[in-house]
Amino acid sequence: MAYWLVDSPGSGDGCRDADFWLPHLREQGIENVTECRLDESEQWLRLVTGNDVLLAAGGDGTVNGVAGLCLRTGATLAVLPSGTANDFARNLGIPSEPAEVARLVADGSAEMIDVAEFDDRIYLNVAHIGLGTLPSRQASSPTKRFLGKFSYMATLFRQLGAQRGFHAHIRTDRSNLGGRWLSIAVATGAYFGGGHEIPEASANDGLLDVIAVKPRPLPQLLLAFLMVRLNRKTPRRTSTVIQIKGKWCHVETTRAKTVTVDGDVAGKTPFHATCRPEAIRVIGKQVIHTGGYGASR
């Protein structure tokens, strides 16, 4: 077994790179670590085997890229939380303390989890259309480094009052919705948007969760956001927020809208995603399964 520590320049907070993680890994007896860059993967990927572990040091975008390499090689994915959101790490109960993360990697306990497929690509966490794309598109690197995960919220709040929504049709194998929306999120796991918890969801349930937000007056939107943060869950259905599930999801908009996946711009609508169950092996503490709205964790 070999370990490959993969980072991506400019991702995350800029502090937890290879130099940060190597001492923690060595303390747990992990010595045979090869440092490599995600954007140079074609130079080293041919040396990776299915028995190896690819260590992703970065935010959700970096983890997405390394996961794609794991699918190509059969290697196991391990996440070293280093970014501004790290919702994927939350889905696997991965701790934030570096020493605990390194201990988890050394233990090697792994689970099979789902991925979402779209346009011959994948994502591990969430696709956004509408308001949810703005943090990825507009939060500058200095802002992200200074505010960390709060840069996402800061960008959203600056733009919230200016958004009027867009017309879209959302279909899954279980539901069919039309109307005007402020934001549409299509998630694979139990967390998205910097820590929002989705009821009755997990990263290995074989389903996508669609969270759609309707345009409302600013005070009502702020109240809905506050209630979500206080309850630590996104409600299944209110006058503002709707949640549906499905093995696949198709979104069409009257005008082309930007789509982001795992924090990176991925194209324009129409958007079609399919859940690929238990597609990738990932080191983690446990796959988080959330309860219903109002239930304890």
C-alpha positions in Angstrom: 0.0 0.0 0.0 1.2 3.5 -0.9 -0.1 6.9 0.1 -0.4 9.8 -2.3 -0.9 13.2 -0.8 -2.7 15.3 -3.4 -3.2 19.1 -3.0 -4.4 21.8 -5.3 -2.7 25.3 -5.2 -5.2 28.0 -4.2 -7.8 25.7 -2.7 -9.1 26.0 0.9 -7.6 28.3 3.4 -4.0 28.1 1.9 -2.6 26.8 5.2 -3.3 23.0 5.4 -1.2 21.9 2.5 1.2 19.0 2.2 3.8 20.6 4.5 1.0 20.9 7.2 -0.2 17.3 6.9 3.0 15.3 6.6 4.1 15.7 10.2 0.7 14.6 11.5 0.7 11.6 9.2 4.2 10.6 10.3 3.2 10.8 13.9 0.7 8.0 13.1 3.3 5.8 11.4 2.5 6.8 7.8 5.8 7.3 6.2 5.5 6.2 2.6 3.8 9.3 1.4 4.3 10.7 -2.1 3.4 14.4 -2.6 1.7 15.3 -5.8 -0.5 18.0 -7.4 -3.9 17.5 -8.7 -3.3 19.5 -11.9 -0.3 17.2 -12.7 -2.1 13.9 -12.2 -1.4 12.5 -15.7 2.3 12.5 -14.7 1.9 10.2 -11.7 -1.5 8.5 -11.9 -0.3 5.5 -13.9 1.7 4.5 -10.8 -1.3 4.3 -8.5 -2.9 0.9 -7.8 -6.2 -0.2 -6.3 -4.5 -0.9 -3.0 -3.3 2.7 -2.6 -4.8 5.6 -0.7 -5.2 9.0 -2.3 -5.1 11.8 0.4 -7.1 14.9 -0.7 -5.8 18.0 1.0 -8.2 20.8 0.1 -11.8 21.9 0.0 -14.8 20.3 -1.8 -13.5 21.0 -5.2 -10.1 19.3 -4.6 -11.9 16.3 -3.0 -14.0 16.1 -6.1 -11.0 16.0 -8.4 -9.2 13.4 -6.3 -12.4 11.2 -6.1 -12.4 11.1 -9.9 -8.9 9.7 -9.8 -10.0 7.1 -7.3 -12.8 6.0 -9.6 -10.2 5.5 -12.4 -7.7 3.6 -10.4 -9.8 1.8 -7.7 -7.8 3.5 -5.0 -9.3 4.5 -1.6 -10.1 8.2 -1.0 -9.1 9.9 2.3 -10.1 13.5 3.0 -7.8 15.9 4.8 -10.1 18.8 5.6 -8.4 22.0 4.4 -11.0 24.0 2.6 -13.6 26.6 3.4 -16.7 24.4 3.4 -15.8 20.7 3.7 -19.4 19.5 3.7 -18.1 16.2 2.3 -16.0 15.6 5.4 -19.1 16.3 7.6 -20.9 13.5 5.7 -18.3 11.0 6.8 -17.9 12.2 10.4 -14.4 13.3 9.7 -13.1 15.4 12.6 -11.5 18.8 12.2 -8.6 18.2 14.5 -5.6 17.2 12.3 -4.2 14.6 14.7 -7.6 12.8 14.8 -7.8 12.9 11.0 -4.3 11.4 10.7 -5.3 8.7 13.2 -8.4 7.9 11.1 -6.2 7.5 8.0 -3.8 5.2 9.8 -6.7 3.1 11.0 -7.9 2.7 7.4 -11.6 2.0 8.1 -13.4 2.7 4.9 -17.0 2.8 3.6 -18.5 2.7 0.1 -20.5 5.8 -0.7 -22.5 7.3 -3.6 -21.4 9.7 -6.3 -23.6 11.8 -8.7 -22.9 11.5 -12.4 -23.5 14.3 -14.9 -22.2 14.9 -18.4 -19.5 12.2 -18.0 -18.3 13.8 -14.8 -19.0 13.3 -11.1 -19.6 15.2 -8.0 -19.5 14.0 -4.4 -21.4 16.7 -2.5 -23.8 19.2 -4.2 -24.7 20.9 -7.5 -26.1 24.4 -7.3 -28.3 26.4 -9.7 -29.3 30.0 -8.9 -28.3 31.8 -5.7 -26.2 28.9 -4.4 -23.7 29.4 -7.2 -22.8 32.9 -6.2 -20.3 32.1 -3.4 -18.2 29.9 -5.8 -18.4 32.5 -8.6 -17.9 35.7 -6.6 -16.1 35.0 -3.3 -12.5 36.1 -4.0 -9.6 34.1 -2.7 -8.5 36.8 -0.2 -12.1 36.9 1.1 -12.2 33.1 1.4 -8.9 33.0 3.3 -9.9 35.8 5.7 -13.4 34.7 6.4 -13.1 30.9 5.9 -16.5 29.2 5.7 -18.2 32.5 6.5 -17.1 33.8 3.1 -19.9 31.7 1.6 -22.5 33.3 3.8 -21.1 36.8 3.4 -21.4 36.5 -0.4 -25.0 35.2 -0.2 -26.2 38.0 2.1 -24.7 40.6 -0.1 -26.7 39.3 -3.1 -29.9 38.0 -1.4 -31.9 41.2 -1.8 -31.1 41.6 -5.5 -32.3 38.1 -6.5 -35.7 37.7 -8.1 -35.5 34.1 -8.9 -35.9 32.1 -12.2 -38.4 29.8 -13.8 -37.4 26.1 -13.7 -38.9 22.6 -14.0 -37.5 20.0 -11.6 -38.1 16.3 -12.2 -37.0 13.2 -10.4 -38.2 9.6 -10.7 -40.5 10.5 -7.7 -41.6 14.1 -8.2 -42.4 16.8 -10.7 -42.2 20.5 -9.8 -42.5 23.7 -11.7 -42.3 27.3 -10.8 -40.1 30.2 -9.9 -37.1 29.5 -7.7 -34.3 31.4 -6.0 -32.0 28.4 -5.6 -31.9 24.7 -6.4 -29.4 22.4 -4.8 -29.0 18.7 -5.7 -27.0 16.9 -3.0 -25.7 13.4 -2.6 -25.3 13.4 1.2 -26.6 14.8 4.5 -24.9 18.3 4.4 -24.5 21.1 1.9 -24.0 24.9 1.8 -21.4 25.0 4.6 -23.2 22.9 7.1 -26.9 22.8 6.3 -28.3 19.4 7.4 -30.7 17.6 5.1 -33.4 15.5 6.9 -33.4 11.7 6.3 -30.3 11.7 4.1 -26.9 10.1 3.9 -24.0 9.7 1.5 -24.9 6.0 0.9 -28.7 5.9 0.6 -28.7 5.6 -3.2 -30.7 8.9 -3.6 -30.2 12.5 -4.5 -31.8 15.2 -2.3 -33.1 18.3 -4.0 -33.5 21.4 -1.9 -35.4 24.2 -3.8 -35.9 27.7 -2.3 -38.7 30.0 -3.6 -38.3 33.8 -4.0 -39.8 35.6 -1.0 -39.5 39.0 0.6 -36.1 39.5 2.2 -37.3 39.4 5.8 -39.1 36.1 5.1 -35.9 34.6 3.5 -33.8 35.8 6.4 -36.2 34.2 8.9 -36.2 30.9 7.0 -32.4 31.0 7.0 -32.3 31.7 10.8 -34.7 28.9 11.5 -32.6 26.5 9.5 -29.5 27.5 11.4 -31.2 27.2 14.8 -32.7 23.8 14.0 -29.5 22.6 12.2 -31.7 21.1 9.5 -33.3 22.1 6.2 -37.1 21.6 6.6 -38.7 19.1 4.1 -41.4 21.5 3.0 -42.4 25.1 4.0 -43.8 28.0 2.0 -40.2 28.9 1.2 -38.2 25.6 1.1 -39.1 22.3 -0.6 -37.2 19.0 -0.4 -37.7 16.1 -2.8 -35.7 12.9 -3.4 -34.9 10.7 -6.4 -32.4 8.3 -8.0 -32.0 11.0 -10.7 -32.8 14.7 -11.1 -33.4 16.8 -14.2 -33.6 20.6 -14.1 -34.6 22.8 -17.1 -34.7 26.6 -17.0 -36.4 29.0 -19.4 -33.0 30.8 -19.6 -29.7 29.1 -19.3 -28.4 29.3 -15.7 -24.9 28.6 -14.4 -24.4 25.3 -12.6 -21.7 24.7 -10.0 -20.7 21.3 -8.6 -18.6 20.9 -5.4 -17.7 24.6 -5.5 -16.6 24.9 -9.1 -18.4 26.2 -12.2 -19.5 23.2 -14.3 -21.6 24.6 -17.1 -25.2 25.7 -17.8 -28.6 24.3 -17.6 -30.3 22.0 -18.5 -28.8 19.8 -15.9 -29.2 16.1 -15.4 -27.7 14.1 -12.5 -27.9 10.4 -11.7 -27.0 8.8 -8.4 -24.4 6.0 -8.7 -24.7 4.0 -5.5 -21.7 2.8 -3.5 -19.3 3.8 -6.3 -16.2 4.8 -4.3 -14.4 3.6 -1.2 -13.7 6.4 1.4 -11.9 6.4 4.7 -14.1 7.9 7.4 -15.4 7.6 10.9 -18.9 6.8 9.9 -21.4 7.7 7.2 -23.8 10.2 8.8 -27.5 9.3 8.5 -29.8 12.2 9.6 -33.2 11.9 11.1 -36.4 13.6 10.1 -37.0 17.3 10.7 -37.0 18.0 14.4 -35.5 14.7 15.3 -32.3 14.5 17.3 -29.1 13.4 15.7 
